[in-house]
Amino acid sequence: MTVLWVALGAAFGVPLRFTLGKLFDGRFHTGTLAANTGASLLLGLCVGWSVDGAAFALVATGFCGGLSTYSSFAVQTRDLGARAGTAYAALTLVLGLAAAALGFWLAA
């Protein structure tokens, strides 16, 4: 049953990430940045609220897993070149960690 919860969550996360990418991915890939940051915030909330079981599978694994993307992040970082790619990677990591910490803090 867990795999169905994951699939259902991903069915909403994936189209949202795709839409964000189509709307906002320009020169600096802000759609992907927003998707990854938003997923990090929601994951922080899930952990802070001690979500588990089916709810964790639906929201954290399915929705957030579908919303966030490491593969696009990696390709976009490479495509930006050494200087801009390094800045994009650093910004993504800092925002992702800060969003997860904020989510955890807000849930506490």
Secondary structure per residue as TSV (DSSP state, phi and psi in degrees):
chain	resnum	aa	ss	phi	psi
A	1	M	-	360.0	-32.2
A	2	T	H	-57.8	-40.8
A	3	V	H	-62.1	-31.2
A	4	L	H	-69.4	-37.5
A	5	W	H	-64.9	-42.2
A	6	V	H	-62.5	-45.6
A	7	A	H	-63.1	-40.0
A	8	L	H	-65.0	-43.4
A	9	G	H	-62.6	-43.8
A	10	A	H	-64.9	-30.4
A	11	A	H	-62.9	-21.2
A	12	F	H	-100.4	-35.5
A	13	G	H	-70.1	-41.9
A	14	V	H	-64.6	-49.2
A	15	P	H	-63.2	-32.9
A	16	L	H	-65.3	-43.6
A	17	R	H	-63.7	-42.6
A	18	F	H	-59.9	-44.7
A	19	T	H	-64.5	-44.7
A	20	L	H	-59.3	-41.9
A	21	G	H	-62.9	-44.5
A	22	K	H	-66.0	-37.2
A	23	L	H	-79.3	-37.3
A	24	F	H	-122.8	-6.2
A	25	D	-	-79.1	97.1
A	26	G	S	-109.4	-133.6
A	27	R	T	-62.2	-38.1
A	28	F	T	-109.1	12.5
A	29	H	-	57.3	49.8
A	30	T	H	-70.6	-23.6
A	31	G	H	-65.4	-46.1
A	32	T	H	-65.6	-40.5
A	33	L	H	-60.7	-44.1
A	34	A	H	-65.7	-41.5
A	35	A	H	-62.7	-47.1
A	36	N	H	-66.6	-38.5
A	37	T	H	-69.0	-43.5
A	38	G	H	-62.5	-41.5
A	39	A	H	-64.2	-38.1
A	40	S	H	-64.2	-41.6
A	41	L	H	-61.9	-46.8
A	42	L	H	-65.2	-38.1
A	43	L	H	-64.1	-39.9
A	44	G	H	-60.4	-41.6
A	45	L	H	-62.6	-44.5
A	46	C	H	-60.1	-43.6
A	47	V	H	-68.5	-42.3
A	48	G	H	-63.0	-34.6
A	49	W	T	-86.9	1.1
A	50	S	T	56.4	41.9
A	51	V	-	-66.9	137.2
A	52	D	-	-147.6	-179.1
A	53	G	H	64.2	-137.5
A	54	A	H	-64.0	-37.4
A	55	A	H	-64.4	-39.7
A	56	F	H	-66.2	-42.0
A	57	A	I	-61.7	-42.4
A	58	L	I	-68.3	-52.5
A	59	V	I	-85.7	-56.5
A	60	A	I	-73.3	-53.1
A	61	T	I	-77.1	-48.5
A	62	G	I	-75.3	-65.0
A	63	F	I	-65.1	-53.5
A	64	C	I	-67.0	-36.4
A	65	G	H	-64.1	-38.3
A	66	G	H	-74.5	-33.7
A	67	L	H	-72.6	-43.2
A	68	S	-	-82.2	159.4
A	69	T	-	-149.5	118.7
A	70	Y	H	-85.3	-36.0
A	71	S	H	-64.5	-45.9
A	72	S	H	-64.6	-40.5
A	73	F	H	-57.9	-45.3
A	74	A	H	-65.9	-45.6
A	75	V	H	-66.4	-43.5
A	76	Q	H	-65.6	-37.0
A	77	T	H	-61.4	-45.5
A	78	R	H	-63.8	-42.6
A	79	D	H	-65.6	-25.5
A	80	L	T	-74.6	-15.0
A	81	G	-	90.9	177.6
A	82	A	H	-62.6	-53.3
A	83	R	H	-72.1	-54.9
A	84	A	H	-68.5	-35.0
A	85	G	H	-64.8	-40.3
A	86	T	H	-64.5	-42.1
A	87	A	H	-64.1	-42.3
A	88	Y	H	-64.9	-43.4
A	89	A	H	-64.1	-44.3
A	90	A	H	-64.2	-43.8
A	91	L	H	-62.6	-42.4
A	92	T	H	-61.1	-45.0
A	93	L	H	-65.8	-45.3
A	94	V	H	-64.0	-47.4
A	95	L	H	-65.0	-39.7
A	96	G	H	-63.6	-46.4
A	97	L	H	-66.2	-40.9
A	98	A	H	-65.2	-40.7
A	99	A	H	-65.6	-41.9
A	100	A	H	-63.9	-42.3
A	101	A	H	-65.1	-41.4
A	102	L	H	-63.0	-44.4
A	103	G	H	-60.1	-44.3
A	104	F	H	-62.6	-43.4
A	105	W	H	-65.4	-42.6
A	106	L	H	-64.8	-32.8
A	107	A	H	-76.4	-21.5
A	108	A	-	-76.6	360.0
